[in-house]
Every structure is written in structure tokens, then in C-alpha cells.
Amino acid sequence: MNTSSADEILTAFEQRLAKLAELLDKEREALRLHQVEQLAAITAEKQAACESLAAEAFSATLPELIKAAPDGVREQLELRHTSALTLAQQVRDSNLVNGKILHRSQKSISDLLNILSGKPLDGLYGTSGQTVAARDSKHAIAKA
């Protein structure tokens, strides 16, 4: 366990956080433009990025390696680690914002389906895999 391994692990942590931040920006843009295919691809990439950030080296090994570093190097590593943790919080917040955008979009679609079907829907799809509006078309807006 030496300073170079702390630097390597911290660099990997920073790079993976930056990649996740980039994916979240792409996800937000795909949500804004309603690009379903892109969202599916981004979601898979985002999942992989999250799994790579869950590595034990980032949560357990890195702080110990930083503590074991010589004084002058330790301060530099601590500053980088603090900066990376701040980026991690920003990434978390960005993910929460994207989740709210997605929820709002789902709610809008559900509300539109409620209007079109003429009755409240429990969800977008029933147990048979069909939309409730498609199963019960006698309440459609065209009848209004």
C-alpha cells in the first residue's frame, strides 16, 4: 500500500464519477426530448457506472490509503478526495432531478390516459399487459 495506489484509486474514482455525471446529463437531455431508445441505452450504461462506483476500494481502501500517505501528499490526496465526494453529491442530486423529471412525465402520460379513457386508471398497464384504456374502450373520449 503506497501513495501511487492511493493516487490510482482516487483517479479511477474521479473518472468514474465524471463519467456518471456525463451520463446523467445525457439522460436529462433524452428525457427532455422524449428519446426512449436513448434512455434505454443510457440506463444500461448508468447501471454499469453505478456498479463500478460501488467497489470496496472507493469506500474502504481509499480513505485508509490516504491516511497512510506522507504528510505533503496526504493533504493533496485529501483535497482531491473531498472534491470527488462533492462531485458524488452533485451526481446524486442530478440523479434525483432526473428521477423527478421521469416521474412528472409518467404522471402526465397517466393523466392523459385518464382523460382519454374517461375513468381513472390504476396504472399504465393492467395485469394482462394491455393498457386499461385499450381493454375498455367504451369510455373513450371519442364517445364524449
Summary of the structure (lengths in Angstrom):
residues: 144
radius of gyration: 22.8
end to end distance: 73.4
largest distance: 77.3
contacts: 380
relative contact order: 0.11
helix: 83%
strand: 0%
